[in-house]
Amino acid sequence: MCHFPRLLDCREDADLSQTDVGNILGIDQRIYSNYETGKRKIPVNLLIKLAELYGTSTDYLLGLTNEKRPYPRKK
């Protein structure tokens, strides 16, 4: 498994705790912690919610791009 340092960076930039993010996602803080460290895979639906929460793209969170801005939405 890989860890997701950008999750930590985005969370800290948003001045949120792991507990805060867990509450927003409806999961326990320990589960969220395991996502940040890569001990658990992030379900796609939660990855999308995290990208929306942090105002970025899933690709950015996954390290596939360095562009922090989200892609334009299709109409």
CHARMM internal coordinates of N, CA and C (Angstrom, degrees):
IC EDIT
DIST 1 N 1 CA 1.4526
DIST 1 CA 1 C 1.5309
ANGL 1 N 1 CA 1 C 108.86
DIST 1 C 2 N 1.2985
ANGL 1 CA 1 C 2 N 115.37
DIHE 1 N 1 CA 1 C 2 N 151.03
DIST 2 N 2 CA 1.4593
ANGL 1 C 2 N 2 CA 119.30
DIHE 1 CA 1 C 2 N 2 CA 175.98
DIST 2 CA 2 C 1.5250
ANGL 2 N 2 CA 2 C 108.91
DIHE 1 C 2 N 2 CA 2 C -109.07
DIST 2 C 3 N 1.3055
ANGL 2 CA 2 C 3 N 114.76
DIHE 2 N 2 CA 2 C 3 N 155.12
DIST 3 N 3 CA 1.4571
ANGL 2 C 3 N 3 CA 116.86
DIHE 2 CA 2 C 3 N 3 CA 176.96
DIST 3 CA 3 C 1.5215
ANGL 3 N 3 CA 3 C 108.91
DIHE 2 C 3 N 3 CA 3 C -97.71
DIST 3 C 4 N 1.2991
ANGL 3 CA 3 C 4 N 115.01
DIHE 3 N 3 CA 3 C 4 N 166.87
DIST 4 N 4 CA 1.4561
ANGL 3 C 4 N 4 CA 121.12
DIHE 3 CA 3 C 4 N 4 CA -173.48
DIST 4 CA 4 C 1.5209
ANGL 4 N 4 CA 4 C 109.84
DIHE 3 C 4 N 4 CA 4 C -121.96
DIST 4 C 5 N 1.3437
ANGL 4 CA 4 C 5 N 116.64
DIHE 4 N 4 CA 4 C 5 N 81.75
DIST 5 N 5 CA 1.4645
ANGL 4 C 5 N 5 CA 118.84
DIHE 4 CA 4 C 5 N 5 CA -178.80
DIST 5 CA 5 C 1.5191
ANGL 5 N 5 CA 5 C 112.77
DIHE 4 C 5 N 5 CA 5 C -61.21
DIST 5 C 6 N 1.3183
ANGL 5 CA 5 C 6 N 117.64
DIHE 5 N 5 CA 5 C 6 N -25.01
DIST 6 N 6 CA 1.4605
ANGL 5 C 6 N 6 CA 119.15
DIHE 5 CA 5 C 6 N 6 CA 179.80
DIST 6 CA 6 C 1.5191
ANGL 6 N 6 CA 6 C 111.57
DIHE 5 C 6 N 6 CA 6 C -69.55
DIST 6 C 7 N 1.3288
ANGL 6 CA 6 C 7 N 117.43
DIHE 6 N 6 CA 6 C 7 N -27.39
DIST 7 N 7 CA 1.4656
ANGL 6 C 7 N 7 CA 119.18
DIHE 6 CA 6 C 7 N 7 CA 174.52
DIST 7 CA 7 C 1.5156
ANGL 7 N 7 CA 7 C 109.80
DIHE 6 C 7 N 7 CA 7 C -62.17
DIST 7 C 8 N 1.3138
ANGL 7 CA 7 C 8 N 116.37
DIHE 7 N 7 CA 7 C 8 N -45.07
DIST 8 N 8 CA 1.4604
ANGL 7 C 8 N 8 CA 121.12
DIHE 7 CA 7 C 8 N 8 CA 178.27
DIST 8 CA 8 C 1.5224
ANGL 8 N 8 CA 8 C 110.63
DIHE 7 C 8 N 8 CA 8 C -62.68
DIST 8 C 9 N 1.3256
ANGL 8 CA 8 C 9 N 116.70
DIHE 8 N 8 CA 8 C 9 N -47.12
DIST 9 N 9 CA 1.4659
ANGL 8 C 9 N 9 CA 120.33
DIHE 8 CA 8 C 9 N 9 CA -179.64
DIST 9 CA 9 C 1.5227
ANGL 9 N 9 CA 9 C 111.77
DIHE 8 C 9 N 9 CA 9 C -59.92
DIST 9 C 10 N 1.3273
ANGL 9 CA 9 C 10 N 116.49
DIHE 9 N 9 CA 9 C 10 N -46.45
DIST 10 N 10 CA 1.4733
ANGL 9 C 10 N 10 CA 120.34
DIHE 9 CA 9 C 10 N 10 CA -179.40
DIST 10 CA 10 C 1.5212
ANGL 10 N 10 CA 10 C 111.03
DIHE 9 C 10 N 10 CA 10 C -64.67
DIST 10 C 11 N 1.3229
ANGL 10 CA 10 C 11 N 115.96
DIHE 10 N 10 CA 10 C 11 N -41.12
DIST 11 N 11 CA 1.4731
ANGL 10 C 11 N 11 CA 119.57
DIHE 10 CA 10 C 11 N 11 CA -179.87
DIST 11 CA 11 C 1.5262
ANGL 11 N 11 CA 11 C 110.21
DIHE 10 C 11 N 11 CA 11 C -63.17
DIST 11 C 12 N 1.3208
ANGL 11 CA 11 C 12 N 116.20
DIHE 11 N 11 CA 11 C 12 N -45.25
DIST 12 N 12 CA 1.4685
ANGL 11 C 12 N 12 CA 119.54
DIHE 11 CA 11 C 12 N 12 CA 179.59
DIST 12 CA 12 C 1.5245
ANGL 12 N 12 CA 12 C 111.15
DIHE 11 C 12 N 12 CA 12 C -66.29
DIST 12 C 13 N 1.3329
ANGL 12 CA 12 C 13 N 117.39
DIHE 12 N 12 CA 12 C 13 N -39.13
DIST 13 N 13 CA 1.4728
ANGL 12 C 13 N 13 CA 120.82
DIHE 12 CA 12 C 13 N 13 CA 177.30
DIST 13 CA 13 C 1.5237
ANGL 13 N 13 CA 13 C 110.83
DIHE 12 C 13 N 13 CA 13 C -61.07
DIST 13 C 14 N 1.3327
ANGL 13 CA 13 C 14 N 116.57
DIHE 13 N 13 CA 13 C 14 N -33.28
DIST 14 N 14 CA 1.4696
ANGL 13 C 14 N 14 CA 121.36
DIHE 13 CA 13 C 14 N 14 CA 179.43
DIST 14 CA 14 C 1.5263
ANGL 14 N 14 CA 14 C 111.80
DIHE 13 C 14 N 14 CA 14 C -85.04
DIST 14 C 15 N 1.3415
ANGL 14 CA 14 C 15 N 116.40
DIHE 14 N 14 CA 14 C 15 N 0.88
DIST 15 N 15 CA 1.4660
ANGL 14 C 15 N 15 CA 122.58
DIHE 14 CA 14 C 15 N 15 CA -179.75
DIST 15 CA 15 C 1.5331
ANGL 15 N 15 CA 15 C 111.66
DIHE 14 C 15 N 15 CA 15 C 56.03
DIST 15 C 16 N 1.3396
ANGL 15 CA 15 C 16 N 115.07
DIHE 15 N 15 CA 15 C 16 N 45.95
DIST 16 N 16 CA 1.4594
ANGL 15 C 16 N 16 CA 121.38
DIHE 15 CA 15 C 16 N 16 CA 178.83
DIST 16 CA 16 C 1.5171
ANGL 16 N 16 CA 16 C 110.12
DIHE 15 C 16 N 16 CA 16 C -116.46
DIST 16 C 17 N 1.3115
ANGL 16 CA 16 C 17 N 116.00
DIHE 16 N 16 CA 16 C 17 N 148.94
DIST 17 N 17 CA 1.4608
ANGL 16 C 17 N 17 CA 120.80
DIHE 16 CA 16 C 17 N 17 CA 173.72
DIST 17 CA 17 C 1.5241
ANGL 17 N 17 CA 17 C 108.66
DIHE 16 C 17 N 17 CA 17 C -90.72
DIST 17 C 18 N 1.3148
ANGL 17 CA 17 C 18 N 116.47
DIHE 17 N 17 CA 17 C 18 N 166.80
DIST 18 N 18 CA 1.4658
ANGL 17 C 18 N 18 CA 120.00
DIHE 17 CA 17 C 18 N 18 CA 174.78
DIST 18 CA 18 C 1.5281
ANGL 18 N 18 CA 18 C 110.29
DIHE 17 C 18 N 18 CA 18 C -60.42
DIST 18 C 19 N 1.3129
ANGL 18 CA 18 C 19 N 116.56
DIHE 18 N 18 CA 18 C 19 N -36.48
DIST 19 N 19 CA 1.4645
ANGL 18 C 19 N 19 CA 120.40
DIHE 18 CA 18 C 19 N 19 CA 177.66
DIST 19 CA 19 C 1.5197
ANGL 19 N 19 CA 19 C 110.58
DIHE 18 C 19 N 19 CA 19 C -63.29
DIST 19 C 20 N 1.3407
ANGL 19 CA 19 C 20 N 116.79
DIHE 19 N 19 CA 19 C 20 N -43.07
DIST 20 N 20 CA 1.4695
ANGL 19 C 20 N 20 CA 120.56
DIHE 19 CA 19 C 20 N 20 CA 177.42
DIST 20 CA 20 C 1.5277
ANGL 20 N 20 CA 20 C 111.03
DIHE 19 C 20 N 20 CA 20 C -57.13
DIST 20 C 21 N 1.3235
ANGL 20 CA 20 C 21 N 116.26
DIHE 20 N 20 CA 20 C 21 N -48.70
DIST 21 N 21 CA 1.4632
ANGL 20 C 21 N 21 CA 120.27
DIHE 20 CA 20 C 21 N 21 CA -177.80
DIST 21 CA 21 C 1.5267
ANGL 21 N 21 CA 21 C 110.09
DIHE 20 C 21 N 21 CA 21 C -66.53
DIST 21 C 22 N 1.3176
ANGL 21 CA 21 C 22 N 116.45
DIHE 21 N 21 CA 21 C 22 N -40.88
DIST 22 N 22 CA 1.4609
ANGL 21 C 22 N 22 CA 119.45
DIHE 21 CA 21 C 22 N 22 CA 176.42
DIST 22 CA 22 C 1.5170
ANGL 22 N 22 CA 22 C 111.67
DIHE 21 C 22 N 22 CA 22 C -57.64
DIST 22 C 23 N 1.3228
ANGL 22 CA 22 C 23 N 116.78
DIHE 22 N 22 CA 22 C 23 N -43.21
DIST 23 N 23 CA 1.4691
ANGL 22 C 23 N 23 CA 121.01
DIHE 22 CA 22 C 23 N 23 CA 178.15
DIST 23 CA 23 C 1.5251
ANGL 23 N 23 CA 23 C 111.59
DIHE 22 C 23 N 23 CA 23 C -63.46
DIST 23 C 24 N 1.3223
ANGL 23 CA 23 C 24 N 116.93
DIHE 23 N 23 CA 23 C 24 N -41.33
DIST 24 N 24 CA 1.4618
ANGL 23 C 24 N 24 CA 121.15
DIHE 23 CA 23 C 24 N 24 CA 178.98
DIST 24 CA 24 C 1.5300
ANGL 24 N 24 CA 24 C 110.26
DIHE 23 C 24 N 24 CA 24 C -62.92
DIST 24 C 25 N 1.3318
ANGL 24 CA 24 C 25 N 116.34
DIHE 24 N 24 CA 24 C 25 N -40.11
DIST 25 N 25 CA 1.4608
ANGL 24 C 25 N 25 CA 121.02
DIHE 24 CA 24 C 25 N 25 CA -178.14
DIST 25 CA 25 C 1.5294
ANGL 25 N 25 CA 25 C 112.83
DIHE 24 C 25 N 25 CA 25 C -83.97
DIST 25 C 26 N 1.3347
ANGL 25 CA 25 C 26 N 116.65
DIHE 25 N 25 CA 25 C 26 N -13.87
DIST 26 N 26 CA 1.4552
ANGL 25 C 26 N 26 CA 120.20
DIHE 25 CA 25 C 26 N 26 CA -178.10
DIST 26 CA 26 C 1.5206
ANGL 26 N 26 CA 26 C 113.03
DIHE 25 C 26 N 26 CA 26 C 78.65
DIST 26 C 27 N 1.3482
ANGL 26 CA 26 C 27 N 115.58
DIHE 26 N 26 CA 26 C 27 N 30.75
DIST 27 N 27 CA 1.4568
ANGL 26 C 27 N 27 CA 120.73
DIHE 26 CA 26 C 27 N 27 CA 179.24
DIST 27 CA 27 C 1.5275
ANGL 27 N 27 CA 27 C 109.19
DIHE 26 C 27 N 27 CA 27 C -129.51
DIST 27 C 28 N 1.3037
ANGL 27 CA 27 C 28 N 116.49
DIHE 27 N 27 CA 27 C 28 N 166.38
DIST 28 N 28 CA 1.4586
ANGL 27 C 28 N 28 CA 122.50
DIHE 27 CA 27 C 28 N 28 CA 178.29
DIST 28 CA 28 C 1.5304
ANGL 28 N 28 CA 28 C 110.25
DIHE 27 C 28 N 28 CA 28 C -73.18
DIST 28 C 29 N 1.3107
ANGL 28 CA 28 C 29 N 116.58
DIHE 28 N 28 CA 28 C 29 N 149.07
DIST 29 N 29 CA 1.4630
ANGL 28 C 29 N 29 CA 122.50
DIHE 28 CA 28 C 29 N 29 CA 178.89
DIST 29 CA 29 C 1.5248
ANGL 29 N 29 CA 29 C 111.27
DIHE 28 C 29 N 29 CA 29 C -56.67
DIST 29 C 30 N 1.3279
ANGL 29 CA 29 C 30 N 117.81
DIHE 29 N 29 CA 29 C 30 N -38.09
DIST 30 N 30 CA 1.4764
ANGL 29 C 30 N 30 CA 120.66
DIHE 29 CA 29 C 30 N 30 CA -178.45
DIST 30 CA 30 C 1.5324
ANGL 30 N 30 CA 30 C 111.13
DIHE 29 C 30 N 30 CA 30 C -64.43
DIST 30 C 31 N 1.3151
ANGL 30 CA 30 C 31 N 116.31
DIHE 30 N 30 CA 30 C 31 N -37.31
DIST 31 N 31 CA 1.4637
ANGL 30 C 31 N 31 CA 119.37
DIHE 30 CA 30 C 31 N 31 CA 178.08
DIST 31 CA 31 C 1.5190
ANGL 31 N 31 CA 31 C 109.54
DIHE 30 C 31 N 31 CA 31 C -65.64
DIST 31 C 32 N 1.3390
ANGL 31 CA 31 C 32 N 116.44
DIHE 31 N 31 CA 31 C 32 N -44.96
DIST 32 N 32 CA 1.4618
ANGL 31 C 32 N 32 CA 119.07
DIHE 31 CA 31 C 32 N 32 CA 178.58
DIST 32 CA 32 C 1.5285
ANGL 32 N 32 CA 32 C 110.72
DIHE 31 C 32 N 32 CA 32 C -61.26
DIST 32 C 33 N 1.3178
ANGL 32 CA 32 C 33 N 117.45
DIHE 32 N 32 CA 32 C 33 N -41.89
DIST 33 N 33 CA 1.4600
ANGL 32 C 33 N 33 CA 121.56
DIHE 32 CA 32 C 33 N 33 CA 177.86
DIST 33 CA 33 C 1.5265
ANGL 33 N 33 CA 33 C 110.65
DIHE 32 C 33 N 33 CA 33 C -56.91
DIST 33 C 34 N 1.3147
ANGL 33 CA 33 C 34 N 116.47
DIHE 33 N 33 CA 33 C 34 N -40.88
DIST 34 N 34 CA 1.4651
ANGL 33 C 34 N 34 CA 120.92
DIHE 33 CA 33 C 34 N 34 CA 178.74
DIST 34 CA 34 C 1.5296
ANGL 34 N 34 CA 34 C 111.80
DIHE 33 C 34 N 34 CA 34 C -65.62
DIST 34 C 35 N 1.3243
ANGL 34 CA 34 C 35 N 118.15
DIHE 34 N 34 CA 34 C 35 N -28.99
DIST 35 N 35 CA 1.4609
ANGL 34 C 35 N 35 CA 120.69
DIHE 34 CA 34 C 35 N 35 CA 174.75
DIST 35 CA 35 C 1.5255
ANGL 35 N 35 CA 35 C 110.14
DIHE 34 C 35 N 35 CA 35 C -68.58
DIST 35 C 36 N 1.3299
ANGL 35 CA 35 C 36 N 116.57
DIHE 35 N 35 CA 35 C 36 N -45.28
DIST 36 N 36 CA 1.4688
ANGL 35 C 36 N 36 CA 120.54
DIHE 35 CA 35 C 36 N 36 CA -179.38
DIST 36 CA 36 C 1.5241
ANGL 36 N 36 CA 36 C 111.39
DIHE 35 C 36 N 36 CA 36 C -61.69
DIST 36 C 37 N 1.3161
ANGL 36 CA 36 C 37 N 117.28
DIHE 36 N 36 CA 36 C 37 N -38.39
DIST 37 N 37 CA 1.4648
ANGL 36 C 37 N 37 CA 120.73
DIHE 36 CA 36 C 37 N 37 CA -176.80
DIST 37 CA 37 C 1.5198
ANGL 37 N 37 CA 37 C 113.16
DIHE 36 C 37 N 37 CA 37 C -88.85
DIST 37 C 38 N 1.3245
ANGL 37 CA 37 C 38 N 117.32
DIHE 37 N 37 CA 37 C 38 N -8.08
DIST 38 N 38 CA 1.4519
ANGL 37 C 38 N 38 CA 120.75
DIHE 37 CA 37 C 38 N 38 CA 178.98
DIST 38 CA 38 C 1.5151
ANGL 38 N 38 CA 38 C 114.69
DIHE 37 C 38 N 38 CA 38 C 84.07
DIST 38 C 39 N 1.3175
ANGL 38 CA 38 C 39 N 116.87
DIHE 38 N 38 CA 38 C 39 N 11.61
DIST 39 N 39 CA 1.4697
ANGL 38 C 39 N 39 CA 120.05
DIHE 38 CA 38 C 39 N 39 CA 178.25
DIST 39 CA 39 C 1.5205
ANGL 39 N 39 CA 39 C 112.00
DIHE 38 C 39 N 39 CA 39 C -75.44
DIST 39 C 40 N 1.3200
ANGL 39 CA 39 C 40 N 116.12
DIHE 39 N 39 CA 39 C 40 N -19.44
DIST 40 N 40 CA 1.4700
ANGL 39 C 40 N 40 CA 122.28
DIHE 39 CA 39 C 40 N 40 CA 176.47
DIST 40 CA 40 C 1.5101
ANGL 40 N 40 CA 40 C 108.70
DIHE 39 C 40 N 40 CA 40 C -133.95
DIST 40 C 41 N 1.3209
ANGL 40 CA 40 C 41 N 116.11
DIHE 40 N 40 CA 40 C 41 N 147.00
DIST 41 N 41 CA 1.4561
ANGL 40 C 41 N 41 CA 120.86
DIHE 40 CA 40 C 41 N 41 CA 174.20
DIST 41 CA 41 C 1.5254
ANGL 41 N 41 CA 41 C 108.73
DIHE 40 C 41 N 41 CA 41 C -76.49
DIST 41 C 42 N 1.3250
ANGL 41 CA 41 C 42 N 115.29
DIHE 41 N 41 CA 41 C 42 N 143.42
DIST 42 N 42 CA 1.4600
ANGL 41 C 42 N 42 CA 120.75
DIHE 41 CA 41 C 42 N 42 CA 179.16
DIST 42 CA 42 C 1.5273
ANGL 42 N 42 CA 42 C 108.44
DIHE 41 C 42 N 42 CA 42 C -86.69
DIST 42 C 43 N 1.3305
ANGL 42 CA 42 C 43 N 117.81
DIHE 42 N 42 CA 42 C 43 N 123.02
DIST 43 N 43 CA 1.4672
ANGL 42 C 43 N 43 CA 118.74
DIHE 42 CA 42 C 43 N 43 CA 174.98
DIST 43 CA 43 C 1.5260
ANGL 43 N 43 CA 43 C 109.85
DIHE 42 C 43 N 43 CA 43 C -62.27
DIST 43 C 44 N 1.3172
ANGL 43 CA 43 C 44 N 115.81
DIHE 43 N 43 CA 43 C 44 N 145.89
DIST 44 N 44 CA 1.4656
ANGL 43 C 44 N 44 CA 121.59
DIHE 43 CA 43 C 44 N 44 CA -176.16
DIST 44 CA 44 C 1.5230
ANGL 44 N 44 CA 44 C 111.32
DIHE 43 C 44 N 44 CA 44 C -55.86
DIST 44 C 45 N 1.3343
ANGL 44 CA 44 C 45 N 117.78
DIHE 44 N 44 CA 44 C 45 N -42.39
DIST 45 N 45 CA 1.4665
ANGL 44 C 45 N 45 CA 119.41
DIHE 44 CA 44 C 45 N 45 CA -178.15
DIST 45 CA 45 C 1.5230
ANGL 45 N 45 CA 45 C 111.50
DIHE 44 C 45 N 45 CA 45 C -61.89
DIST 45 C 46 N 1.3282
ANGL 45 CA 45 C 46 N 117.70
DIHE 45 N 45 CA 45 C 46 N -35.59
DIST 46 N 46 CA 1.4691
ANGL 45 C 46 N 46 CA 120.31
DIHE 45 CA 45 C 46 N 46 CA 178.52
DIST 46 CA 46 C 1.5284
ANGL 46 N 46 CA 46 C 110.92
DIHE 45 C 46 N 46 CA 46 C -76.61
DIST 46 C 47 N 1.3112
ANGL 46 CA 46 C 47 N 117.20
DIHE 46 N 46 CA 46 C 47 N -33.91
DIST 47 N 47 CA 1.4627
ANGL 46 C 47 N 47 CA 120.35
DIHE 46 CA 46 C 47 N 47 CA 176.44
DIST 47 CA 47 C 1.5281
ANGL 47 N 47 CA 47 C 110.15
DIHE 46 C 47 N 47 CA 47 C -61.71
DIST 47 C 48 N 1.3158
ANGL 47 CA 47 C 48 N 116.25
DIHE 47 N 47 CA 47 C 48 N -41.07
DIST 48 N 48 CA 1.4731
ANGL 47 C 48 N 48 CA 120.62
DIHE 47 CA 47 C 48 N 48 CA 177.46
DIST 48 CA 48 C 1.5216
ANGL 48 N 48 CA 48 C 110.37
DIHE 47 C 48 N 48 CA 48 C -64.47
DIST 48 C 49 N 1.3264
ANGL 48 CA 48 C 49 N 117.35
DIHE 48 N 48 CA 48 C 49 N -43.33
DIST 49 N 49 CA 1.4731
ANGL 48 C 49 N 49 CA 120.59
DIHE 48 CA 48 C 49 N 49 CA 178.37
DIST 49 CA 49 C 1.5216
ANGL 49 N 49 CA 49 C 110.91
DIHE 48 C 49 N 49 CA 49 C -62.01
DIST 49 C 50 N 1.3268
ANGL 49 CA 49 C 50 N 117.15
DIHE 49 N 49 CA 49 C 50 N -40.08
DIST 50 N 50 CA 1.4622
ANGL 49 C 50 N 50 CA 120.75
DIHE 49 CA 49 C 50 N 50 CA 178.87
DIST 50 CA 50 C 1.5302
ANGL 50 N 50 CA 50 C 110.75
DIHE 49 C 50 N 50 CA 50 C -64.78
DIST 50 C 51 N 1.3175
ANGL 50 CA 50 C 51 N 117.41
DIHE 50 N 50 CA 50 C 51 N -42.23
DIST 51 N 51 CA 1.4664
ANGL 50 C 51 N 51 CA 120.24
DIHE 50 CA 50 C 51 N 51 CA 178.18
DIST 51 CA 51 C 1.5216
ANGL 51 N 51 CA 51 C 110.15
DIHE 50 C 51 N 51 CA 51 C -61.98
DIST 51 C 52 N 1.3236
ANGL 51 CA 51 C 52 N 117.10
DIHE 51 N 51 CA 51 C 52 N -41.22
DIST 52 N 52 CA 1.4681
ANGL 51 C 52 N 52 CA 120.45
DIHE 51 CA 51 C 52 N 52 CA 177.97
DIST 52 CA 52 C 1.5265
ANGL 52 N 52 CA 52 C 110.66
DIHE 51 C 52 N 52 CA 52 C -66.49
DIST 52 C 53 N 1.3207
ANGL 52 CA 52 C 53 N 117.22
DIHE 52 N 52 CA 52 C 53 N -42.51
DIST 53 N 53 CA 1.4643
ANGL 52 C 53 N 53 CA 121.62
DIHE 52 CA 52 C 53 N 53 CA 179.33
DIST 53 CA 53 C 1.5267
ANGL 53 N 53 CA 53 C 110.99
DIHE 52 C 53 N 53 CA 53 C -58.98
DIST 53 C 54 N 1.3228
ANGL 53 CA 53 C 54 N 116.38
DIHE 53 N 53 CA 53 C 54 N -43.48
DIST 54 N 54 CA 1.4601
ANGL 53 C 54 N 54 CA 120.92
DIHE 53 CA 53 C 54 N 54 CA -175.57
DIST 54 CA 54 C 1.5306
ANGL 54 N 54 CA 54 C 113.02
DIHE 53 C 54 N 54 CA 54 C -91.98
DIST 54 C 55 N 1.3294
ANGL 54 CA 54 C 55 N 117.76
DIHE 54 N 54 CA 54 C 55 N 0.80
DIST 55 N 55 CA 1.4566
ANGL 54 C 55 N 55 CA 121.15
DIHE 54 CA 54 C 55 N 55 CA 177.46
DIST 55 CA 55 C 1.5143
ANGL 55 N 55 CA 55 C 113.09
DIHE 54 C 55 N 55 CA 55 C 64.50
DIST 55 C 56 N 1.3244
ANGL 55 CA 55 C 56 N 116.33
DIHE 55 N 55 CA 55 C 56 N 40.83
DIST 56 N 56 CA 1.4562
ANGL 55 C 56 N 56 CA 121.27
DIHE 55 CA 55 C 56 N 56 CA -179.22
DIST 56 CA 56 C 1.5206
ANGL 56 N 56 CA 56 C 109.24
DIHE 55 C 56 N 56 CA 56 C -137.86
DIST 56 C 57 N 1.3194
ANGL 56 CA 56 C 57 N 116.61
DIHE 56 N 56 CA 56 C 57 N -169.47
DIST 57 N 57 CA 1.4625
ANGL 56 C 57 N 57 CA 120.44
DIHE 56 CA 56 C 57 N 57 CA 178.87
DIST 57 CA 57 C 1.5181
ANGL 57 N 57 CA 57 C 110.67
DIHE 56 C 57 N 57 CA 57 C -105.21
DIST 57 C 58 N 1.3072
ANGL 57 CA 57 C 58 N 115.35
DIHE 57 N 57 CA 57 C 58 N 160.20
DIST 58 N 58 CA 1.4676
ANGL 57 C 58 N 58 CA 119.55
DIHE 57 CA 57 C 58 N 58 CA 174.91
DIST 58 CA 58 C 1.5286
ANGL 58 N 58 CA 58 C 109.56
DIHE 57 C 58 N 58 CA 58 C -64.03
DIST 58 C 59 N 1.3211
ANGL 58 CA 58 C 59 N 117.37
DIHE 58 N 58 CA 58 C 59 N -35.41
DIST 59 N 59 CA 1.4657
ANGL 58 C 59 N 59 CA 120.23
DIHE 58 CA 58 C 59 N 59 CA 178.23
DIST 59 CA 59 C 1.5263
ANGL 59 N 59 CA 59 C 111.14
DIHE 58 C 59 N 59 CA 59 C -60.18
DIST 59 C 60 N 1.3299
ANGL 59 CA 59 C 60 N 117.17
DIHE 59 N 59 CA 59 C 60 N -39.90
DIST 60 N 60 CA 1.4591
ANGL 59 C 60 N 60 CA 120.25
DIHE 59 CA 59 C 60 N 60 CA 178.20
DIST 60 CA 60 C 1.5353
ANGL 60 N 60 CA 60 C 110.23
DIHE 59 C 60 N 60 CA 60 C -63.69
DIST 60 C 61 N 1.3284
ANGL 60 CA 60 C 61 N 116.45
DIHE 60 N 60 CA 60 C 61 N -46.72
DIST 61 N 61 CA 1.4641
ANGL 60 C 61 N 61 CA 120.07
DIHE 60 CA 60 C 61 N 61 CA -179.77
DIST 61 CA 61 C 1.5230
ANGL 61 N 61 CA 61 C 111.52
DIHE 60 C 61 N 61 CA 61 C -61.38
DIST 61 C 62 N 1.3285
ANGL 61 CA 61 C 62 N 116.53
DIHE 61 N 61 CA 61 C 62 N -34.11
DIST 62 N 62 CA 1.4604
ANGL 61 C 62 N 62 CA 121.30
DIHE 61 CA 61 C 62 N 62 CA -179.21
DIST 62 CA 62 C 1.5298
ANGL 62 N 62 CA 62 C 113.26
DIHE 61 C 62 N 62 CA 62 C -83.71
DIST 62 C 63 N 1.3313
ANGL 62 CA 62 C 63 N 116.79
DIHE 62 N 62 CA 62 C 63 N -4.99
DIST 63 N 63 CA 1.4587
ANGL 62 C 63 N 63 CA 120.53
DIHE 62 CA 62 C 63 N 63 CA 179.14
DIST 63 CA 63 C 1.5207
ANGL 63 N 63 CA 63 C 113.87
DIHE 62 C 63 N 63 CA 63 C 80.91
DIST 63 C 64 N 1.3325
ANGL 63 CA 63 C 64 N 117.41
DIHE 63 N 63 CA 63 C 64 N 18.63
DIST 64 N 64 CA 1.4640
ANGL 63 C 64 N 64 CA 121.20
DIHE 63 CA 63 C 64 N 64 CA -179.10
DIST 64 CA 64 C 1.5214
ANGL 64 N 64 CA 64 C 112.35
DIHE 63 C 64 N 64 CA 64 C -87.31
DIST 64 C 65 N 1.3235
ANGL 64 CA 64 C 65 N 117.07
DIHE 64 N 64 CA 64 C 65 N -14.11
DIST 65 N 65 CA 1.4623
ANGL 64 C 65 N 65 CA 122.26
DIHE 64 CA 64 C 65 N 65 CA 176.68
DIST 65 CA 65 C 1.5235
ANGL 65 N 65 CA 65 C 108.17
DIHE 64 C 65 N 65 CA 65 C -147.39
DIST 65 C 66 N 1.3109
ANGL 65 CA 65 C 66 N 115.27
DIHE 65 N 65 CA 65 C 66 N 155.65
DIST 66 N 66 CA 1.4604
ANGL 65 C 66 N 66 CA 120.15
DIHE 65 CA 65 C 66 N 66 CA 174.68
DIST 66 CA 66 C 1.5202
ANGL 66 N 66 CA 66 C 111.35
DIHE 65 C 66 N 66 CA 66 C -98.37
DIST 66 C 67 N 1.3257
ANGL 66 CA 66 C 67 N 117.06
DIHE 66 N 66 CA 66 C 67 N -1.24
DIST 67 N 67 CA 1.4597
ANGL 66 C 67 N 67 CA 122.66
DIHE 66 CA 66 C 67 N 67 CA 178.35
DIST 67 CA 67 C 1.5229
ANGL 67 N 67 CA 67 C 108.62
DIHE 66 C 67 N 67 CA 67 C -78.13
DIST 67 C 68 N 1.3187
ANGL 67 CA 67 C 68 N 115.70
DIHE 67 N 67 CA 67 C 68 N 113.81
DIST 68 N 68 CA 1.4641
ANGL 67 C 68 N 68 CA 120.73
DIHE 67 CA 67 C 68 N 68 CA -175.22
DIST 68 CA 68 C 1.5306
ANGL 68 N 68 CA 68 C 112.68
DIHE 67 C 68 N 68 CA 68 C -78.31
DIST 68 C 69 N 1.3398
ANGL 68 CA 68 C 69 N 116.32
DIHE 68 N 68 CA 68 C 69 N -29.93
DIST 69 N 69 CA 1.4639
ANGL 68 C 69 N 69 CA 119.34
DIHE 68 CA 68 C 69 N 69 CA -178.69
DIST 69 CA 69 C 1.5296
ANGL 69 N 69 CA 69 C 109.95
DIHE 68 C 69 N 69 CA 69 C -66.69
DIST 69 C 70 N 1.3233
ANGL 69 CA 69 C 70 N 116.82
DIHE 69 N 69 CA 69 C 70 N 142.19
DIST 70 N 70 CA 1.4690
ANGL 69 C 70 N 70 CA 118.66
DIHE 69 CA 69 C 70 N 70 CA 177.66
DIST 70 CA 70 C 1.5281
ANGL 70 N 70 CA 70 C 110.58
DIHE 69 C 70 N 70 CA 70 C -70.90
DIST 70 C 71 N 1.3078
ANGL 70 CA 70 C 71 N 114.54
DIHE 70 N 70 CA 70 C 71 N 157.57
DIST 71 N 71 CA 1.4556
ANGL 70 C 71 N 71 CA 120.47
DIHE 70 CA 70 C 71 N 71 CA 176.40
DIST 71 CA 71 C 1.5205
ANGL 71 N 71 CA 71 C 109.21
DIHE 70 C 71 N 71 CA 71 C -68.92
DIST 71 C 72 N 1.3373
ANGL 71 CA 71 C 72 N 117.15
DIHE 71 N 71 CA 71 C 72 N 153.05
DIST 72 N 72 CA 1.4664
ANGL 71 C 72 N 72 CA 119.08
DIHE 71 CA 71 C 72 N 72 CA 174.81
DIST 72 CA 72 C 1.5298
ANGL 72 N 72 CA 72 C 108.65
DIHE 71 C 72 N 72 CA 72 C -64.48
DIST 72 C 73 N 1.3182
ANGL 72 CA 72 C 73 N 115.44
DIHE 72 N 72 CA 72 C 73 N 142.17
DIST 73 N 73 CA 1.4782
ANGL 72 C 73 N 73 CA 120.05
DIHE 72 CA 72 C 73 N 73 CA 178.73
DIST 73 CA 73 C 1.5092
ANGL 73 N 73 CA 73 C 109.94
DIHE 72 C 73 N 73 CA 73 C -79.00
DIST 73 C 74 N 1.3320
ANGL 73 CA 73 C 74 N 114.91
DIHE 73 N 73 CA 73 C 74 N 145.68
DIST 74 N 74 CA 1.4533
ANGL 73 C 74 N 74 CA 120.26
DIHE 73 CA 73 C 74 N 74 CA 175.97
DIST 74 CA 74 C 1.5253
ANGL 74 N 74 CA 74 C 108.34
DIHE 73 C 74 N 74 CA 74 C -74.03
DIST 74 C 75 N 1.3284
ANGL 74 CA 74 C 75 N 115.30
DIHE 74 N 74 CA 74 C 75 N 147.64
DIST 75 N 75 CA 1.4672
ANGL 74 C 75 N 75 CA 120.04
DIHE 74 CA 74 C 75 N 75 CA 179.66
DIST 75 CA 75 C 1.4972
ANGL 75 N 75 CA 75 C 110.40
DIHE 74 C 75 N 75 CA 75 C -98.40
END
COOR INIT
IC SEED 1 N 1 CA 1 C
IC BUILD
